[in-house]
Amino acid sequence: MTTMTLDITTVDRLRGDVFLQYPDAAEAQNVFTRISVWLTRGDQVLVYENRDLGSLDIGTHIYLSYGSTAAQLDTELFPEPPTTMPSLGALIGWRYQLVGVVSDD
């Protein structure tokens, strides 16, 4: 069994990551405000990174709420955070690998 090392595990690191991913400060603040709602209700935030070497979006991050029934990924369907992001809409999940799990503890 392979042990995964997560790069983003605190709210401060998550905030910094959001502001790196969204250079426009207003957009970054809007994204982090949405993430704060997830954390306040007790969800975790899963951070997935595009690792597809052939993708123009390599290195980009996607943030998903995880935990409650209101979350994008709930614990009934996913008892553990998936290491590979499930495909969502037009996003091809296998490109995105888990690089962070953050809770408001």
N, C-alpha and C positions, 0 to 999 in steps of 0.2 A: 504494500500500500504506500502510495506517495503522499507525503505531507506537503501541503500547500502553504507558502508564506504569503500573507496578505500585506499589501503595501499601505492600505488606508484603513485604519482601525479606530480613529478618534474623530470627534466632531470637528476639532480644529484642522486636522489634516483633510477632512472632507470639504470643509469650507475653502481651504486653500486650493484644493483640486478643482472645485466648481469654478473659482475665479481664474484658474489657468485654462480650463476648457472653454469658458465663455469670456473672451477678452472685453466685450462690452459690459461695463460695470452694472448697468441697469438690468440687463438680461441675466447676468450672473446672480444679482440680488433676487430677481424674480424666481430663478431656479432654486436658490437656497431657501427662500421663503416657503416654497412648496415642500421642500425636503424637511424643513422645520415642523411643518404640520404633521408629516409622517412620524417624525421622532416624538412629537408631543403626544400623539395618540398611542405610543408604545411600539410602533413598528421599528424594524431595523431598516437600514438603507444598504442595498447591495450595489456595489460598483463593479461594472463590467467594462473591460477594455477590448477594443477591436484589435485582434492579433493576427488578422489575415494579411500576410505579406503582399498579396496582390491587390489589396483594397486601397483606394484613394483615401479612405477614412481611417487607416491604421493609426492606432494610438488614441483614438477618441474614446471617451467614456460615456456610458449610459448608466443612469441612476434609477433603480427600481425600489419601490417599497415592498417590504416583506414582513409577514407575520399575521396581521389581523385579517378578518374577512373583508375589510375595506381596502386592503393592500392589493397591489398589482399581482403579487405572488403570495398566496396564502399557505399556511403551514399544513392545511389538510391535503392539498394537492402536492406540496413540496415540503415534507417533514424536515428536510435540511436544505440550506441554500444551495441551489444547483451550481456546480462549478462551471458549467457551460450555460450561458443564458438561453432560456427557451425562446423559440422563434415567436416574435410578436409582430403582427401586422406585416409590414414590408421589411422588417429587420430580420436578417438571417442569423439566428442564434448561435450557430457553431462558430462564428467569427469572434464572438465575445466571450472572454474568459473572466472569471471572478477574480478581482484584485482587491476588493475591500468589503468588509462587513462592519457597519457602524450602528451602535445603539446609543441612546441618550442616558447611559448609566454613569 
